[in-house]
């Protein structure tokens, strides 16, 4: 999925720049997309 790949790049950029809260938000977005695509129940994080 191109959207996930782009989001992963964004997440890694935030982490590299020590913007860990932003990286975590993007990580959670990626998880939501993957779960929705697979039909899995939503898991709450944090």
MDTraj code that builds the backbone (N, CA, C; nanometers):
import mdtraj as md
import numpy as np

residues = "UNK UNK UNK UNK UNK UNK UNK UNK UNK UNK UNK UNK UNK UNK UNK UNK UNK UNK UNK UNK UNK UNK UNK UNK UNK UNK UNK UNK UNK UNK UNK UNK UNK UNK UNK UNK UNK UNK UNK UNK UNK UNK UNK UNK UNK UNK".split()
xyz = np.array([
    [0.0849, -0.1185, 0.0000],
    [0.0000, 0.0000, 0.0000],
    [0.0893, 0.1247, 0.0000],
    [0.0668, 0.2091, -0.0958],
    [0.1487, 0.3291, -0.1088],
    [0.1288, 0.4238, 0.0089],
    [0.0049, 0.4323, 0.0585],
    [-0.0218, 0.5239, 0.1691],
    [0.0565, 0.4827, 0.2934],
    [0.0608, 0.3526, 0.3217],
    [0.1344, 0.3052, 0.4389],
    [0.2832, 0.3334, 0.4221],
    [0.3359, 0.3098, 0.3041],
    [0.4782, 0.3355, 0.2788],
    [0.5114, 0.4825, 0.3032],
    [0.4264, 0.5712, 0.2546],
    [0.4483, 0.7147, 0.2733],
    [0.4402, 0.7514, 0.4214],
    [0.3422, 0.6938, 0.4917],
    [0.3290, 0.7208, 0.6346],
    [0.4494, 0.6675, 0.7126],
    [0.5006, 0.5511, 0.6729],
    [0.6191, 0.4965, 0.7400],
    [0.7384, 0.5896, 0.7228],
    [0.7553, 0.6436, 0.6035],
    [0.8646, 0.7377, 0.5796],
    [0.8488, 0.8608, 0.6684],
    [0.7255, 0.9089, 0.6811],
    [0.6977, 1.0241, 0.7669],
    [0.7283, 0.9903, 0.9126],
    [0.6860, 0.8717, 0.9567],
    [0.7097, 0.8285, 1.0943],
    [0.8598, 0.8238, 1.1233],
    [0.9375, 0.7632, 1.0324],
    [1.0819, 0.7529, 1.0532],
    [1.1482, 0.8904, 1.0537],
    [1.0988, 0.9808, 0.9708],
    [1.1549, 1.1171, 0.9682],
    [1.1315, 1.1860, 1.1023],
    [1.0089, 1.1728, 1.1559],
    [0.9794, 1.2314, 1.2872],
    [1.0696, 1.1718, 1.3949],
    [1.0865, 1.0401, 1.3927],
    [1.1713, 0.9750, 1.4932],
    [1.3162, 1.0223, 1.4807],
    [1.3642, 1.0322, 1.3589],
    [1.5019, 1.0776, 1.3354],
    [1.5225, 1.2194, 1.3895],
    [1.4169, 1.3013, 1.3766],
    [1.4242, 1.4398, 1.4234],
    [1.3862, 1.4533, 1.5708],
    [1.3757, 1.3391, 1.6403],
    [1.3427, 1.3338, 1.7831],
    [1.2032, 1.3879, 1.8134],
    [1.1128, 1.3780, 1.7175],
    [0.9727, 1.4191, 1.7353],
    [0.8908, 1.2927, 1.7620],
    [0.9131, 1.2357, 1.8817],
    [0.8582, 1.1037, 1.9102],
    [0.7061, 1.1020, 1.9222],
    [0.6467, 1.2094, 1.9721],
    [0.5005, 1.2131, 1.9819],
    [0.4371, 1.2126, 1.8434],
    [0.4948, 1.2881, 1.7515],
    [0.4436, 1.2894, 1.6144],
    [0.4639, 1.1534, 1.5488],
    [0.5787, 1.0921, 1.5735],
    [0.6058, 0.9591, 1.5182],
    [0.5034, 0.8585, 1.5700],
    [0.4683, 0.8682, 1.6974],
    [0.3702, 0.7762, 1.7562],
    [0.2322, 0.7967, 1.6945],
    [0.1950, 0.9201, 1.6666],
    [0.0653, 0.9467, 1.6027],
    [0.0593, 0.8814, 1.4647],
    [0.1682, 0.8946, 1.3900],
    [0.1728, 0.8347, 1.2564],
    [0.1706, 0.6824, 1.2676],
    [0.2440, 0.6268, 1.3651],
    [0.2439, 0.4816, 1.3881],
    [0.1021, 0.4317, 1.4147],
    [0.0277, 0.5050, 1.4975],
    [-0.1095, 0.4655, 1.5283],
    [-0.1983, 0.4716, 1.4043],
    [-0.1764, 0.5711, 1.3207],
    [-0.2512, 0.5828, 1.1952],
    [-0.2231, 0.4625, 1.1047],
    [-0.0972, 0.4225, 1.0969],
    [-0.0596, 0.3053, 1.0170],
    [-0.1302, 0.1813, 1.0704],
    [-0.1320, 0.1647, 1.2018],
    [-0.1985, 0.0486, 1.2621],
    [-0.3473, 0.0479, 1.2298],
    [-0.4117, 0.1651, 1.2365],
    [-0.5553, 0.1733, 1.2045],
    [-0.5815, 0.1332, 1.0597],
    [-0.4982, 0.1796, 0.9693],
    [-0.5152, 0.1462, 0.8274],
    [-0.4979, -0.0034, 0.8060],
    [-0.3945, -0.0604, 0.8667],
    [-0.3701, -0.2042, 0.8502],
    [-0.4841, -0.2868, 0.9082],
    [-0.5338, -0.2504, 1.0253],
    [-0.6422, -0.3254, 1.0878],
    [-0.7700, -0.3131, 1.0063],
    [-0.7978, -0.1942, 0.9561],
    [-0.9177, -0.1740, 0.8756],
    [-0.9099, -0.2584, 0.7492],
    [-0.7927, -0.2603, 0.6885],
    [-0.7733, -0.3367, 0.5658],
    [-0.7848, -0.4860, 0.5864],
    [-0.7493, -0.5335, 0.7053],
    [-0.7546, -0.6761, 0.7348],
    [-0.8829, -0.7163, 0.8064],
    [-0.9659, -0.6182, 0.8417],
    [-1.0902, -0.6474, 0.9112],
    [-1.0703, -0.6897, 1.0553],
    [-0.9606, -0.6451, 1.1172],
    [-0.9325, -0.6803, 1.2559],
    [-0.9971, -0.5796, 1.3501],
    [-1.0256, -0.6212, 1.4723],
    [-1.0816, -0.5264, 1.5689],
    [-0.9780, -0.4209, 1.6057],
    [-1.0261, -0.3026, 1.6397],
    [-0.9367, -0.1932, 1.6751],
    [-0.8749, -0.2191, 1.8115],
    [-0.7455, -0.1913, 1.8235],
    [-0.6738, -0.2073, 1.9496],
    [-0.6356, -0.0687, 1.9978],
    [-0.6706, -0.0377, 2.1219],
    [-0.6367, 0.0926, 2.1791],
    [-0.4913, 0.0925, 2.2230],
    [-0.4191, 0.2014, 2.1905],
    [-0.2806, 0.2152, 2.2343],
    [-0.2667, 0.3415, 2.3155],
    [-0.1745, 0.3378, 2.4094],
    [-0.1424, 0.4560, 2.4895],
    [-0.2531, 0.4976, 2.5708],
])
top = md.Topology()
chain = top.add_chain()
for i, resn in enumerate(residues, 1):
    res = top.add_residue(resn, chain, resSeq=i)
    for name in ("N", "CA", "C"):
        top.add_atom(name, md.element.get_by_symbol(name[0]), res)
traj = md.Trajectory(xyz[None], top)
